[in-house]
Amino acid sequence: MRVIACASTLLKKNISANDDIERESLEGGLEFLGFLIFENKLKEVTPSIISKLKDANISTMMLTGKKIKRVIVKITKAIIH
């Protein structure tokens, strides 16, 4: 399961990507809104699609920011399924 905490605040001025603002000043004084809880399961069609790509000599790769152990589990399920 994935859990994301959600919060909000009103900004006193417009902020652009070029502004030099400390992260703490934006993240302080937030009002808690709740949690988002979800599970990101491997789709049933994934293994067959990967197989078709391999049969067509199309390279596949998985790009992720996840922990390596979770990635290995997902890849194993997709290939061996």
RODO-801741 format. One record per atom (N, C-alpha, C): x, y, z; atom name. Coordinates in Angstrom, 2 decimals. Example, Ala and Ser with C-alpha at 12.3 -4.5 7.8 and 13.67 -1.06 7.14 Angstrom:
(atom (13.19; -5.69; 7.80); N);
(atom (12.30; -4.50; 7.80); CA);
(atom (13.20; -3.30; 7.80); C);
(atom (12.85; -2.25; 7.08); N);
(atom (13.67; -1.06; 7.14); CA);
(atom (12.90; 0.03; 7.87); C);
END
This chain:
(atom (0.83; -1.18; 0.00); N);
(atom (0.00; 0.00; 0.00); CA);
(atom (0.88; 1.25; 0.00); C);
(atom (0.40; 2.26; -0.65); N);
(atom (1.07; 3.56; -0.65); CA);
(atom (0.21; 4.52; 0.17); C);
(atom (0.84; 5.33; 0.98); N);
(atom (0.11; 6.30; 1.80); CA);
(atom (0.74; 7.67; 1.55); C);
(atom (-0.10; 8.62; 1.17); N);
(atom (0.35; 9.99; 0.93); CA);
(atom (-0.46; 10.91; 1.83); C);
(atom (0.22; 11.71; 2.65); N);
(atom (-0.45; 12.70; 3.47); CA);
(atom (-0.69; 13.95; 2.64); C);
(atom (-1.86; 14.53; 2.76); N);
(atom (-2.21; 15.74; 1.99); CA);
(atom (-2.42; 16.92; 2.94); C);
(atom (-1.91; 18.08; 2.54); N);
(atom (-2.05; 19.29; 3.35); CA);
(atom (-2.09; 20.49; 2.41); C);
(atom (-2.53; 21.62; 2.95); N);
(atom (-2.58; 22.83; 2.12); CA);
(atom (-2.29; 24.07; 2.97); C);
(atom (-2.02; 25.16; 2.27); N);
(atom (-1.83; 26.46; 2.90); CA);
(atom (-2.10; 27.54; 1.86); C);
(atom (-2.40; 28.72; 2.30); N);
(atom (-2.57; 29.86; 1.39); CA);
(atom (-1.24; 30.59; 1.29); C);
(atom (-0.81; 30.86; 0.09); N);
(atom (0.43; 31.61; -0.12); CA);
(atom (0.12; 33.09; -0.12); C);
(atom (1.02; 33.88; 0.45); N);
(atom (0.80; 35.32; 0.57); CA);
(atom (1.13; 36.08; -0.70); C);
(atom (1.87; 35.43; -1.62); N);
(atom (2.21; 36.09; -2.88); CA);
(atom (2.36; 35.02; -3.96); C);
(atom (2.35; 35.47; -5.20); N);
(atom (2.60; 34.53; -6.30); CA);
(atom (4.05; 34.10; -6.27); C);
(atom (4.29; 32.84; -6.52); N);
(atom (5.64; 32.30; -6.49); CA);
(atom (5.95; 31.69; -7.85); C);
(atom (7.15; 31.98; -8.35); N);
(atom (7.57; 31.37; -9.61); CA);
(atom (8.71; 30.40; -9.34); C);
(atom (9.03; 29.59; -10.32); N);
(atom (10.10; 28.60; -10.19); CA);
(atom (11.46; 29.26; -9.98); C);
(atom (11.61; 30.52; -10.37); N);
(atom (12.89; 31.21; -10.24); CA);
(atom (13.08; 31.90; -8.89); C);
(atom (12.04; 31.96; -8.07); N);
(atom (12.13; 32.61; -6.77); CA);
(atom (13.04; 31.81; -5.84); C);
(atom (13.82; 32.53; -5.06); N);
(atom (14.72; 31.89; -4.09); CA);
(atom (14.01; 31.85; -2.74); C);
(atom (13.27; 30.75; -2.52); N);
(atom (12.48; 30.60; -1.29); CA);
(atom (12.91; 29.32; -0.59); C);
(atom (13.08; 29.40; 0.73); N);
(atom (13.46; 28.22; 1.48); CA);
(atom (12.27; 27.27; 1.58); C);
(atom (12.56; 26.00; 1.46); N);
(atom (11.53; 24.96; 1.50); CA);
(atom (10.69; 25.05; 2.78); C);
(atom (11.35; 25.28; 3.90); N);
(atom (10.66; 25.31; 5.19); CA);
(atom (9.58; 26.40; 5.24); C);
(atom (9.82; 27.51; 4.55); N);
(atom (8.83; 28.59; 4.58); CA);
(atom (7.56; 28.20; 3.82); C);
(atom (7.68; 27.30; 2.87); N);
(atom (6.51; 26.85; 2.12); CA);
(atom (5.80; 25.69; 2.82); C);
(atom (6.57; 24.88; 3.56); N);
(atom (5.99; 23.69; 4.17); CA);
(atom (5.52; 23.91; 5.60); C);
(atom (5.77; 25.08; 6.17); N);
(atom (5.35; 25.36; 7.54); CA);
(atom (3.90; 25.82; 7.58); C);
(atom (3.22; 25.57; 8.69); N);
(atom (1.86; 26.05; 8.89); CA);
(atom (0.82; 25.41; 7.98); C);
(atom (1.08; 24.19; 7.56); N);
(atom (0.14; 23.50; 6.68); CA);
(atom (-1.08; 22.98; 7.45); C);
(atom (-2.21; 22.95; 6.79); N);
(atom (-3.42; 22.37; 7.36); CA);
(atom (-3.57; 20.95; 6.81); C);
(atom (-3.61; 19.97; 7.72); N);
(atom (-3.74; 18.57; 7.32); CA);
(atom (-5.12; 18.34; 6.71); C);
(atom (-5.16; 17.71; 5.53); N);
(atom (-6.42; 17.44; 4.84); CA);
(atom (-6.84; 15.98; 4.93); C);
(atom (-5.86; 15.08; 4.99); N);
(atom (-6.20; 13.66; 5.06); CA);
(atom (-5.12; 12.82; 4.40); C);
(atom (-5.42; 11.54; 4.23); N);
(atom (-4.49; 10.61; 3.61); CA);
(atom (-5.08; 10.06; 2.32); C);
(atom (-4.23; 9.80; 1.34); N);
(atom (-4.58; 9.02; 0.16); CA);
(atom (-3.92; 7.66; 0.35); C);
(atom (-4.69; 6.60; 0.26); N);
(atom (-4.14; 5.26; 0.42); CA);
(atom (-4.52; 4.47; -0.82); C);
(atom (-3.50; 3.88; -1.48); N);
(atom (-3.77; 3.13; -2.70); CA);
(atom (-2.74; 2.04; -2.90); C);
(atom (-3.08; 1.10; -3.75); N);
(atom (-2.17; 0.02; -4.09); CA);
(atom (-1.97; 0.04; -5.59); C);
(atom (-0.74; -0.07; -6.03); N);
(atom (-0.40; -0.02; -7.45); CA);
(atom (0.02; -1.42; -7.90); C);
(atom (-0.97; -2.24; -8.23); N);
(atom (-0.69; -3.62; -8.60); CA);
(atom (-0.25; -3.72; -10.06); C);
(atom (0.48; -4.77; -10.35); N);
(atom (0.88; -5.08; -11.71); CA);
(atom (-0.37; -5.49; -12.49); C);
(atom (-0.59; -4.92; -13.66); N);
(atom (-1.76; -5.25; -14.47); CA);
(atom (-1.62; -6.66; -15.03); C);
(atom (-2.74; -7.37; -15.17); N);
(atom (-2.73; -8.75; -15.65); CA);
(atom (-2.13; -8.90; -17.05); C);
(atom (-2.27; -7.88; -17.88); N);
(atom (-1.79; -7.98; -19.26); CA);
(atom (-0.29; -7.70; -19.40); C);
(atom (0.34; -7.20; -18.35); N);
(atom (1.75; -6.81; -18.43); CA);
(atom (2.67; -7.94; -18.90); C);
(atom (2.61; -9.15; -18.31); N);
(atom (3.52; -10.21; -18.76); CA);
(atom (3.37; -10.55; -20.25); C);
(atom (2.14; -10.61; -20.76); N);
(atom (1.95; -10.95; -22.17); CA);
(atom (2.45; -9.83; -23.08); C);
(atom (2.30; -8.60; -22.66); N);
(atom (2.80; -7.47; -23.46); CA);
(atom (4.32; -7.49; -23.51); C);
(atom (4.96; -7.74; -22.37); N);
(atom (6.43; -7.83; -22.34); CA);
(atom (6.90; -8.96; -23.23); C);
(atom (6.20; -10.08; -23.20); N);
(atom (6.55; -11.22; -24.05); CA);
(atom (6.44; -10.85; -25.53); C);
(atom (5.38; -10.17; -25.91); N);
(atom (5.19; -9.75; -27.31); CA);
(atom (6.29; -8.78; -27.74); C);
(atom (6.67; -7.87; -26.86); N);
(atom (7.74; -6.93; -27.17); CA);
(atom (9.06; -7.67; -27.39); C);
(atom (9.34; -8.65; -26.53); N);
(atom (10.57; -9.44; -26.67); CA);
(atom (10.56; -10.22; -27.99); C);
(atom (9.41; -10.84; -28.32); N);
(atom (9.29; -11.59; -29.57); CA);
(atom (9.53; -10.72; -30.79); C);
(atom (9.20; -9.44; -30.67); N);
(atom (9.39; -8.49; -31.78); CA);
(atom (10.77; -7.82; -31.71); C);
(atom (11.63; -8.31; -30.83); N);
(atom (12.98; -7.75; -30.64); CA);
(atom (12.95; -6.26; -30.25); C);
(atom (11.96; -5.91; -29.46); N);
(atom (11.86; -4.54; -28.94); CA);
(atom (12.37; -4.56; -27.50); C);
(atom (13.36; -3.73; -27.24); N);
(atom (13.93; -3.66; -25.89); CA);
(atom (12.92; -3.08; -24.92); C);
(atom (12.91; -3.62; -23.71); N);
(atom (12.05; -3.09; -22.66); CA);
(atom (12.92; -2.69; -21.47); C);
(atom (12.47; -1.69; -20.74); N);
(atom (13.17; -1.30; -19.51); CA);
(atom (12.15; -0.73; -18.55); C);
(atom (12.50; -0.76; -17.29); N);
(atom (11.63; -0.22; -16.26); CA);
(atom (12.35; 0.95; -15.61); C);
(atom (11.74; 2.12; -15.67); N);
(atom (12.30; 3.32; -15.04); CA);
(atom (11.49; 3.60; -13.79); C);
(atom (12.15; 3.73; -12.67); N);
(atom (11.44; 3.93; -11.42); CA);
(atom (12.31; 4.62; -10.40); C);
(atom (11.68; 5.26; -9.46); N);
(atom (12.39; 5.86; -8.33); CA);
(atom (12.20; 5.03; -7.08); C);
(atom (11.64; 3.85; -7.26); N);
(atom (11.31; 3.00; -6.12); CA);
(atom (12.55; 2.31; -5.57); C);
(atom (12.37; 1.67; -4.44); N);
(atom (13.45; 0.90; -3.84); CA);
(atom (13.75; -0.31; -4.72); C);
(atom (15.01; -0.67; -4.84); N);
(atom (15.43; -1.71; -5.76); CA);
(atom (14.78; -3.06; -5.46); C);
(atom (14.55; -3.39; -4.20); N);
(atom (13.92; -4.67; -3.87); CA);
(atom (12.51; -4.75; -4.43); C);
(atom (11.76; -3.66; -4.35); N);
(atom (10.40; -3.64; -4.90); CA);
(atom (10.43; -3.76; -6.42); C);
(atom (11.41; -3.13; -7.04); N);
(atom (11.54; -3.20; -8.50); CA);
(atom (11.78; -4.64; -8.93); C);
(atom (12.68; -5.33; -8.25); N);
(atom (12.99; -6.72; -8.58); CA);
(atom (11.76; -7.59; -8.46); C);
(atom (10.97; -7.40; -7.42); N);
(atom (9.73; -8.17; -7.25); CA);
(atom (8.77; -7.91; -8.40); C);
(atom (8.58; -6.65; -8.78); N);
(atom (7.67; -6.31; -9.88); CA);
(atom (8.15; -6.91; -11.21); C);
(atom (9.44; -6.81; -11.49); N);
(atom (9.99; -7.34; -12.74); CA);
(atom (9.83; -8.86; -12.77); C);
(atom (10.13; -9.50; -11.64); N);
(atom (10.00; -10.97; -11.58); CA);
(atom (8.57; -11.39; -11.84); C);
(atom (7.62; -10.70; -11.26); N);
(atom (6.20; -11.03; -11.47); CA);
(atom (5.81; -10.81; -12.94); C);
(atom (6.34; -9.77; -13.56); N);
(atom (6.01; -9.46; -14.95); CA);
(atom (6.59; -10.49; -15.91); C);
(atom (7.78; -10.99; -15.62); N);
(atom (8.44; -11.92; -16.53); CA);
(atom (8.00; -13.35; -16.31); C);
(atom (7.87; -13.77; -15.06); N);
(atom (7.57; -15.16; -14.73); CA);
(atom (6.07; -15.44; -14.71); C);
(atom (5.29; -14.45; -14.48); N);
(atom (3.83; -14.58; -14.31); CA);
(atom (3.30; -15.65; -15.17); C);
END
